[in-house]
Amino acid sequence: MNLLKREKGFSIIICTYNGRKRLGVTLNHIINLSIPVGYDFELLIVDNRSSDLSLQFCKDFLEGLHSTIKIKYLSENKSGKAYALEKAFDNASFSHAVICDDDNWLEPNYLTIASQVLEKFPDIGILGGKSVPQFECEIPDWFPLVESAFVIGGQAKNPGYMDGINDYVWGAGMIFKMEIWDKLRSQYFSLVTGKNVEKAVGEDSELSLLARILGYGLYYQDTLVFKHFMPKERIDWKVAIKYYRGFGSTKPYYIFYKNFSKAGKKLSIIEVEREIARLIIYITKELVNRIFTFDRNDRFQLLNLNLVWCYFLEVINVFRIRKGAYKINRYLSSLHTL
């Protein structure tokens, strides 16, 4: 397999949807990044069907700063972060991509620390850092209970390899080895999750699972820090429920990835259908149990009930769940040949 030979460097990716109000500060932080010796650098900005002229704002803003960095302005007409991310990956030039959401403020030493960790541990496929919140308002008492759903805090108790079966690296601030994407694309891969407009989440977990399947490590570094701007309208219980519903709707596909990859071969139609049936039985029982043990005064139970409910709705959507299962089975069978 002949993969693209990439120069050592960082391709910083911003995927934005109506992010004009947030982008100025984010871009200022990128302009002020220290670039490690021996590394090249570029910035890719992908507009995902914005109606606020986000891309034009970025062009005007960066031209006004007389920036000399390499910039690629891209547009993705399919709604959903995963589509925008695929567009960025396909146009990135260097060895590592840095996913910077339009509300992430990277610390000046972000790339320097990343380069040090990556050179020390060359088997790292995905590297994640620590998210420090920048709140626009006082936080409610329930927020610390669910802060990780808002991508706040650390991704592990201690820095090091993330070896837990359910560990994954957040998309925000993620440093992704592009060699992985090149291998995936060589097998005509495209992301399964992150393409539902209403619940466009999950692509970070999917990439983490795939990196592991291909033999790469996931790593958390607590000195790799970015600030995460949290506007007051986002600190809302309804937003937390929306996130958990999104987690629920993508979870079945992670189960398929985990279970199918254990087989080490392409599953037969009967085997795939059996896995789907098992999932339907499992989540139906889980939903019934959650309903009968539900305590309406327990906020966390309410979140998990929403997660399980959306998990259930996704699984009983026969057309969509079958399409996803067979797609994952096909992808994994091709990856076993790499």
C-alpha positions as a Markdown table, in Angstrom:
| # | Residue | x | y | z |
|---|---|---|---|---|
| 1 | Met | 0.0 | 0.0 | 0.0 |
| 2 | Asn | 1.5 | 3.3 | -1.1 |
| 3 | Leu | 0.4 | 6.1 | 1.3 |
| 4 | Leu | 0.9 | 9.8 | 0.8 |
| 5 | Lys | 4.3 | 10.9 | 2.0 |
| 6 | Arg | 3.6 | 13.8 | 4.4 |
| 7 | Glu | 6.0 | 16.4 | 5.7 |
| 8 | Lys | 6.3 | 16.9 | 9.4 |
| 9 | Gly | 4.0 | 19.6 | 10.5 |
| 10 | Phe | 0.6 | 20.6 | 11.9 |
| 11 | Ser | -2.6 | 21.2 | 9.9 |
| 12 | Ile | -4.9 | 23.2 | 12.2 |
| 13 | Ile | -8.5 | 22.6 | 11.3 |
| 14 | Ile | -11.4 | 24.8 | 12.2 |
| 15 | Cys | -14.9 | 23.6 | 11.1 |
| 16 | Thr | -17.5 | 26.2 | 11.7 |
| 17 | Tyr | -21.2 | 26.7 | 11.4 |
| 18 | Asn | -22.3 | 30.3 | 12.0 |
| 19 | Gly | -19.3 | 30.9 | 14.2 |
| 20 | Arg | -18.6 | 34.5 | 13.2 |
| 21 | Lys | -19.0 | 35.9 | 16.8 |
| 22 | Arg | -16.6 | 33.3 | 18.2 |
| 23 | Leu | -13.9 | 33.1 | 15.5 |
| 24 | Gly | -12.0 | 36.4 | 16.1 |
| 25 | Val | -10.6 | 35.3 | 19.5 |
| 26 | Thr | -10.0 | 31.7 | 18.2 |
| 27 | Leu | -8.0 | 33.0 | 15.2 |
| 28 | Asn | -6.0 | 35.4 | 17.4 |
| 29 | His | -4.9 | 32.4 | 19.5 |
| 30 | Ile | -3.8 | 30.5 | 16.4 |
| 31 | Ile | -1.8 | 33.4 | 15.1 |
| 32 | Asn | 0.1 | 33.5 | 18.4 |
| 33 | Leu | 1.0 | 29.9 | 18.4 |
| 34 | Ser | 4.7 | 29.0 | 18.7 |
| 35 | Ile | 5.8 | 26.7 | 15.9 |
| 36 | Pro | 8.2 | 24.0 | 16.9 |
| 37 | Val | 11.6 | 23.9 | 15.1 |
| 38 | Gly | 11.5 | 21.4 | 12.2 |
| 39 | Tyr | 7.7 | 21.6 | 11.8 |
| 40 | Asp | 5.6 | 23.2 | 9.1 |
| 41 | Phe | 2.2 | 24.7 | 9.7 |
| 42 | Glu | -1.0 | 25.5 | 7.9 |
| 43 | Leu | -4.6 | 26.6 | 8.8 |
| 44 | Leu | -7.7 | 25.1 | 7.2 |
| 45 | Ile | -11.0 | 26.8 | 7.8 |
| 46 | Val | -14.1 | 24.8 | 6.7 |
| 47 | Asp | -17.4 | 26.6 | 6.5 |
| 48 | Asn | -20.3 | 24.1 | 7.0 |
| 49 | Arg | -23.3 | 25.9 | 5.4 |
| 50 | Ser | -23.1 | 29.1 | 7.6 |
| 51 | Ser | -25.5 | 31.9 | 7.0 |
| 52 | Asp | -23.5 | 34.6 | 8.8 |
| 53 | Leu | -20.6 | 34.9 | 6.3 |
| 54 | Ser | -18.2 | 33.1 | 8.7 |
| 55 | Leu | -15.7 | 32.3 | 5.9 |
| 56 | Gln | -15.6 | 35.9 | 4.6 |
| 57 | Phe | -15.1 | 37.1 | 8.1 |
| 58 | Cys | -12.1 | 34.9 | 8.5 |
| 59 | Lys | -10.6 | 36.1 | 5.3 |
| 60 | Asp | -11.1 | 39.7 | 6.2 |
| 61 | Phe | -9.8 | 39.2 | 9.7 |
| 62 | Leu | -6.6 | 37.3 | 8.8 |
| 63 | Glu | -5.9 | 39.7 | 5.9 |
| 64 | Gly | -6.2 | 42.6 | 8.3 |
| 65 | Leu | -3.5 | 41.0 | 10.5 |
| 66 | His | -1.2 | 40.6 | 7.5 |
| 67 | Ser | -0.7 | 37.0 | 8.5 |
| 68 | Thr | 1.9 | 35.1 | 6.6 |
| 69 | Ile | 0.7 | 31.6 | 7.5 |
| 70 | Lys | -0.6 | 29.2 | 4.9 |
| 71 | Ile | -4.4 | 29.3 | 4.8 |
| 72 | Lys | -6.9 | 27.1 | 3.0 |
| 73 | Tyr | -10.5 | 28.3 | 2.9 |
| 74 | Leu | -13.0 | 25.5 | 2.2 |
| 75 | Ser | -16.7 | 25.1 | 2.1 |
| 76 | Glu | -18.7 | 21.9 | 2.8 |
| 77 | Asn | -22.4 | 21.9 | 1.6 |
| 78 | Lys | -23.4 | 18.8 | 3.5 |
| 79 | Ser | -24.6 | 19.7 | 7.0 |
| 80 | Gly | -22.8 | 17.9 | 9.8 |
| 81 | Lys | -19.4 | 18.2 | 11.4 |
| 82 | Ala | -18.2 | 14.9 | 10.1 |
| 83 | Tyr | -18.6 | 16.0 | 6.5 |
| 84 | Ala | -16.7 | 19.2 | 7.2 |
| 85 | Leu | -14.0 | 17.3 | 9.0 |
| 86 | Glu | -13.6 | 14.8 | 6.1 |
| 87 | Lys | -13.3 | 17.8 | 3.7 |
| 88 | Ala | -10.5 | 19.2 | 5.9 |
| 89 | Phe | -8.7 | 15.9 | 6.3 |
| 90 | Asp | -8.7 | 15.4 | 2.5 |
| 91 | Asn | -7.1 | 18.8 | 2.0 |
| 92 | Ala | -4.6 | 18.7 | 4.9 |
| 93 | Ser | -0.9 | 18.6 | 3.9 |
| 94 | Phe | 1.0 | 17.7 | 7.0 |
| 95 | Ser | 1.7 | 14.7 | 9.3 |
| 96 | His | -0.7 | 15.7 | 12.0 |
| 97 | Ala | -4.1 | 17.5 | 12.1 |
| 98 | Val | -5.1 | 19.7 | 15.1 |
| 99 | Ile | -8.9 | 19.9 | 15.4 |
| 100 | Cys | -9.7 | 23.3 | 16.9 |
| 101 | Asp | -13.4 | 24.0 | 17.3 |
| 102 | Asp | -14.4 | 27.6 | 16.7 |
| 103 | Asp | -14.7 | 28.2 | 20.4 |
| 104 | Asn | -11.3 | 26.7 | 21.4 |
| 105 | Trp | -8.4 | 29.0 | 22.4 |
| 106 | Leu | -5.1 | 27.1 | 22.0 |
| 107 | Glu | -2.4 | 28.1 | 24.4 |
| 108 | Pro | 0.7 | 29.5 | 22.7 |
| 109 | Asn | 2.8 | 26.4 | 23.6 |
| 110 | Tyr | 0.1 | 23.9 | 22.3 |
| 111 | Leu | 2.1 | 22.8 | 19.3 |
| 112 | Thr | 5.4 | 22.8 | 21.1 |
| 113 | Ile | 4.1 | 20.4 | 23.8 |
| 114 | Ala | 2.4 | 18.3 | 21.3 |
| 115 | Ser | 5.6 | 17.9 | 19.2 |
| 116 | Gln | 7.5 | 16.8 | 22.3 |
| 117 | Val | 5.0 | 14.2 | 23.3 |
| 118 | Leu | 4.6 | 12.9 | 19.7 |
| 119 | Glu | 8.4 | 12.5 | 19.3 |
| 120 | Lys | 8.8 | 10.8 | 22.6 |
| 121 | Phe | 6.0 | 8.3 | 21.9 |
| 122 | Pro | 5.8 | 7.7 | 18.1 |
| 123 | Asp | 3.1 | 5.1 | 18.4 |
| 124 | Ile | 0.5 | 7.7 | 19.4 |
| 125 | Gly | -2.3 | 8.0 | 16.9 |
| 126 | Ile | -4.4 | 10.5 | 18.7 |
| 127 | Leu | -3.3 | 13.0 | 21.4 |
| 128 | Gly | -5.7 | 14.9 | 23.6 |
| 129 | Gly | -5.3 | 17.8 | 26.0 |
| 130 | Lys | -7.0 | 19.5 | 28.9 |
| 131 | Ser | -9.9 | 21.9 | 28.4 |
| 132 | Val | -10.1 | 24.9 | 30.7 |
| 133 | Pro | -13.5 | 26.5 | 30.7 |
| 134 | Gln | -14.1 | 30.2 | 30.0 |
| 135 | Phe | -17.6 | 30.8 | 31.3 |
| 136 | Glu | -19.7 | 33.8 | 30.3 |
| 137 | Cys | -21.9 | 33.4 | 33.4 |
| 138 | Glu | -22.2 | 31.7 | 36.7 |
| 139 | Ile | -22.6 | 27.9 | 36.4 |
| 140 | Pro | -25.5 | 26.1 | 38.0 |
| 141 | Asp | -25.1 | 23.5 | 40.7 |
| 142 | Trp | -25.7 | 20.6 | 38.2 |
| 143 | Phe | -23.0 | 21.5 | 35.8 |
| 144 | Pro | -20.0 | 19.9 | 37.4 |
| 145 | Leu | -21.9 | 16.6 | 37.3 |
| 146 | Val | -21.9 | 16.6 | 33.5 |
| 147 | Glu | -19.0 | 18.9 | 32.6 |
| 148 | Ser | -17.3 | 16.2 | 30.5 |
| 149 | Ala | -20.3 | 16.1 | 28.2 |
| 150 | Phe | -19.5 | 19.8 | 27.5 |
| 151 | Val | -15.9 | 18.9 | 26.9 |
| 152 | Ile | -14.6 | 20.5 | 30.1 |
| 153 | Gly | -11.8 | 19.4 | 32.3 |
| 154 | Gly | -9.2 | 16.6 | 31.9 |
| 155 | Gln | -9.8 | 13.5 | 29.7 |
| 156 | Ala | -8.2 | 11.1 | 32.2 |
| 157 | Lys | -7.1 | 11.0 | 35.8 |
| 158 | Asn | -3.4 | 11.1 | 34.9 |
| 159 | Pro | -1.4 | 11.8 | 31.8 |
| 160 | Gly | -0.4 | 8.8 | 29.7 |
| 161 | Tyr | -1.9 | 6.2 | 27.4 |
| 162 | Met | -5.7 | 5.8 | 27.5 |
| 163 | Asp | -6.1 | 2.1 | 27.6 |
| 164 | Gly | -9.6 | 1.7 | 29.0 |
| 165 | Ile | -12.0 | 0.0 | 26.6 |
| 166 | Asn | -14.4 | 3.0 | 26.7 |
| 167 | Asp | -11.7 | 5.7 | 26.5 |
| 168 | Tyr | -11.6 | 8.1 | 23.6 |
| 169 | Val | -10.1 | 11.5 | 22.8 |
| 170 | Trp | -12.3 | 14.5 | 22.5 |
| 171 | Gly | -12.6 | 16.1 | 19.1 |
| 172 | Ala | -11.9 | 19.5 | 20.6 |
| 173 | Gly | -8.1 | 20.0 | 20.6 |
| 174 | Met | -7.5 | 16.6 | 19.2 |
| 175 | Ile | -4.2 | 16.0 | 17.5 |
| 176 | Phe | -4.7 | 13.3 | 14.9 |
| 177 | Lys | -2.0 | 11.4 | 13.0 |
| 178 | Met | -2.9 | 11.8 | 9.3 |
| 179 | Glu | -1.3 | 8.4 | 8.5 |
| 180 | Ile | -4.5 | 6.9 | 10.0 |
| 181 | Trp | -6.7 | 8.9 | 7.7 |
| 182 | Asp | -4.6 | 8.0 | 4.7 |
| 183 | Lys | -5.0 | 4.3 | 5.5 |
| 184 | Leu | -8.7 | 4.6 | 6.0 |
| 185 | Arg | -9.2 | 6.5 | 2.8 |
| 186 | Ser | -7.2 | 4.0 | 0.9 |
| 187 | Gln | -10.1 | 1.6 | 1.7 |
| 188 | Tyr | -12.7 | 4.1 | 0.6 |
| 189 | Phe | -13.7 | 4.8 | 4.2 |
| 190 | Ser | -16.0 | 7.6 | 5.3 |
| 191 | Leu | -17.2 | 8.3 | 8.9 |
| 192 | Val | -20.4 | 6.7 | 10.0 |
| 193 | Thr | -21.2 | 9.0 | 12.9 |
| 194 | Gly | -21.3 | 12.8 | 13.1 |
| 195 | Lys | -23.5 | 13.2 | 10.0 |
| 196 | Asn | -26.9 | 13.5 | 11.7 |
| 197 | Val | -27.6 | 17.2 | 11.6 |
| 198 | Glu | -29.8 | 17.2 | 14.7 |
| 199 | Lys | -27.3 | 15.1 | 16.7 |
| 200 | Ala | -24.0 | 15.7 | 14.9 |
| 201 | Val | -21.7 | 14.1 | 17.5 |
| 202 | Gly | -19.6 | 11.0 | 17.7 |
| 203 | Glu | -16.9 | 11.4 | 15.1 |
| 204 | Asp | -14.2 | 11.7 | 17.8 |
| 205 | Ser | -15.1 | 8.4 | 19.4 |
| 206 | Glu | -15.3 | 6.8 | 16.0 |
| 207 | Leu | -11.8 | 8.0 | 15.1 |
| 208 | Ser | -10.5 | 6.9 | 18.4 |
| 209 | Leu | -11.9 | 3.4 | 17.9 |
| 210 | Leu | -10.4 | 3.2 | 14.4 |
| 211 | Ala | -7.0 | 4.3 | 15.6 |
| 212 | Arg | -7.0 | 1.5 | 18.2 |
| 213 | Ile | -8.1 | -1.1 | 15.7 |
| 214 | Leu | -5.2 | 0.0 | 13.4 |
| 215 | Gly | -2.8 | -0.4 | 16.3 |
| 216 | Tyr | -2.2 | 3.2 | 17.3 |
| 217 | Gly | -2.2 | 4.5 | 20.9 |
| 218 | Leu | -4.5 | 7.2 | 22.4 |
| 219 | Tyr | -2.7 | 9.5 | 24.8 |
| 220 | Tyr | -3.7 | 12.3 | 27.2 |
| 221 | Gln | -1.3 | 15.1 | 28.2 |
| 222 | Asp | -2.5 | 17.4 | 31.0 |
| 223 | Thr | 0.0 | 20.2 | 30.1 |
| 224 | Leu | -1.5 | 20.4 | 26.6 |
| 225 | Val | -4.1 | 23.1 | 27.4 |
| 226 | Phe | -6.7 | 25.0 | 25.5 |
| 227 | Lys | -9.5 | 27.3 | 26.8 |
| 228 | His | -13.0 | 26.4 | 25.9 |
| 229 | Phe | -15.3 | 29.4 | 25.6 |
| 230 | Met | -18.8 | 28.7 | 27.1 |
| 231 | Pro | -21.4 | 31.3 | 26.2 |
| 232 | Lys | -24.3 | 31.7 | 28.7 |
| 233 | Glu | -26.9 | 30.2 | 26.3 |
| 234 | Arg | -25.0 | 26.9 | 26.3 |
| 235 | Ile | -25.1 | 26.5 | 30.1 |
| 236 | Asp | -28.6 | 25.1 | 29.9 |
| 237 | Trp | -30.1 | 21.9 | 31.1 |
| 238 | Lys | -31.8 | 21.4 | 27.8 |
| 239 | Val | -28.4 | 21.5 | 26.1 |
| 240 | Ala | -27.1 | 18.8 | 28.4 |
| 241 | Ile | -30.1 | 16.6 | 27.5 |
| 242 | Lys | -29.4 | 17.3 | 23.8 |
| 243 | Tyr | -25.8 | 16.1 | 24.2 |
| 244 | Tyr | -26.9 | 12.9 | 26.0 |
| 245 | Arg | -29.4 | 12.2 | 23.3 |
| 246 | Gly | -26.7 | 12.5 | 20.7 |
| 247 | Phe | -24.5 | 10.1 | 22.7 |
| 248 | Gly | -27.3 | 7.6 | 22.7 |
| 249 | Ser | -27.9 | 7.8 | 19.0 |
| 250 | Thr | -24.3 | 7.1 | 18.1 |
| 251 | Lys | -23.6 | 4.4 | 20.8 |
| 252 | Pro | -24.9 | 1.4 | 18.7 |
| 253 | Tyr | -22.3 | 2.1 | 16.1 |
| 254 | Tyr | -19.5 | 2.0 | 18.6 |
| 255 | Ile | -20.8 | -1.4 | 19.8 |
| 256 | Phe | -20.6 | -2.7 | 16.2 |
| 257 | Tyr | -17.1 | -1.4 | 15.8 |
| 258 | Lys | -16.0 | -3.2 | 19.0 |
| 259 | Asn | -17.8 | -6.4 | 18.4 |
| 260 | Phe | -17.1 | -6.7 | 14.7 |
| 261 | Ser | -13.4 | -6.0 | 15.1 |
| 262 | Lys | -13.0 | -8.9 | 17.5 |
| 263 | Ala | -13.9 | -11.3 | 14.8 |
| 264 | Gly | -10.8 | -10.5 | 12.7 |
| 265 | Lys | -12.8 | -11.2 | 9.5 |
| 266 | Lys | -15.8 | -10.0 | 7.5 |
| 267 | Leu | -18.9 | -11.3 | 9.2 |
| 268 | Ser | -21.6 | -13.1 | 7.3 |
| 269 | Ile | -25.1 | -11.7 | 6.8 |
| 270 | Ile | -26.4 | -14.1 | 9.4 |
| 271 | Glu | -23.7 | -12.9 | 11.9 |
| 272 | Val | -24.4 | -9.2 | 11.3 |
| 273 | Glu | -28.2 | -9.8 | 11.7 |
| 274 | Arg | -27.5 | -11.7 | 14.9 |
| 275 | Glu | -25.5 | -8.8 | 16.3 |
| 276 | Ile | -28.3 | -6.3 | 15.4 |
| 277 | Ala | -30.9 | -8.6 | 17.1 |
| 278 | Arg | -28.7 | -8.9 | 20.2 |
| 279 | Leu | -28.5 | -5.1 | 20.4 |
| 280 | Ile | -32.2 | -4.7 | 20.0 |
| 281 | Ile | -32.9 | -7.1 | 22.8 |
| 282 | Tyr | -30.3 | -5.6 | 25.1 |
| 283 | Ile | -31.4 | -2.0 | 24.7 |
| 284 | Thr | -35.1 | -2.9 | 25.0 |
| 285 | Lys | -34.4 | -4.5 | 28.4 |
| 286 | Glu | -32.2 | -1.6 | 29.5 |
| 287 | Leu | -34.9 | 0.9 | 28.6 |
| 288 | Val | -37.6 | -1.0 | 30.5 |
| 289 | Asn | -35.3 | -1.2 | 33.5 |
| 290 | Arg | -34.5 | 2.5 | 33.4 |
| 291 | Ile | -38.1 | 3.4 | 33.2 |
| 292 | Phe | -39.2 | 1.3 | 36.1 |
| 293 | Thr | -36.3 | 2.4 | 38.3 |
| 294 | Phe | -36.5 | 6.1 | 37.3 |
| 295 | Asp | -36.3 | 8.7 | 40.0 |
| 296 | Arg | -37.6 | 12.0 | 38.6 |
| 297 | Asn | -35.6 | 13.9 | 41.3 |
| 298 | Asp | -32.3 | 12.5 | 40.1 |
| 299 | Arg | -31.0 | 14.7 | 37.3 |
| 300 | Phe | -28.3 | 12.2 | 36.2 |
| 301 | Gln | -30.9 | 9.5 | 35.9 |
| 302 | Leu | -32.9 | 11.8 | 33.6 |
| 303 | Leu | -29.9 | 12.3 | 31.4 |
| 304 | Asn | -29.1 | 8.6 | 31.1 |
| 305 | Leu | -32.8 | 7.8 | 30.4 |
| 306 | Asn | -32.6 | 10.2 | 27.5 |
| 307 | Leu | -29.4 | 8.5 | 26.3 |
| 308 | Val | -30.9 | 5.1 | 26.5 |
| 309 | Trp | -34.1 | 6.3 | 24.8 |
| 310 | Cys | -32.2 | 7.7 | 21.8 |
| 311 | Tyr | -30.1 | 4.5 | 21.7 |
| 312 | Phe | -33.3 | 2.5 | 21.5 |
| 313 | Leu | -34.8 | 4.8 | 18.8 |
| 314 | Glu | -31.6 | 4.4 | 16.7 |
| 315 | Val | -31.6 | 0.7 | 17.0 |
| 316 | Ile | -35.2 | 0.2 | 16.0 |
| 317 | Asn | -34.7 | 2.4 | 12.9 |
| 318 | Val | -34.2 | -0.8 | 10.9 |
| 319 | Phe | -33.1 | 0.8 | 7.7 |
| 320 | Arg | -30.5 | 3.1 | 9.3 |
| 321 | Ile | -29.1 | 0.7 | 11.8 |
| 322 | Arg | -28.7 | -2.0 | 9.2 |
| 323 | Lys | -27.0 | 0.4 | 6.8 |
| 324 | Gly | -24.5 | 1.4 | 9.5 |
| 325 | Ala | -23.8 | -2.1 | 10.6 |
| 326 | Tyr | -23.1 | -3.4 | 7.1 |
| 327 | Lys | -21.0 | -0.4 | 6.4 |
| 328 | Ile | -18.9 | -0.9 | 9.5 |
| 329 | Asn | -18.5 | -4.6 | 8.7 |
| 330 | Arg | -17.3 | -3.8 | 5.2 |
| 331 | Tyr | -14.8 | -1.2 | 6.5 |
| 332 | Leu | -13.4 | -3.4 | 9.2 |
| 333 | Ser | -12.9 | -6.4 | 6.8 |
| 334 | Ser | -10.9 | -4.2 | 4.5 |
| 335 | Leu | -8.8 | -2.8 | 7.4 |
| 336 | His | -7.8 | -6.3 | 8.4 |
| 337 | Thr | -5.8 | -6.5 | 5.2 |
| 338 | Leu | -3.7 | -3.4 | 6.0 |
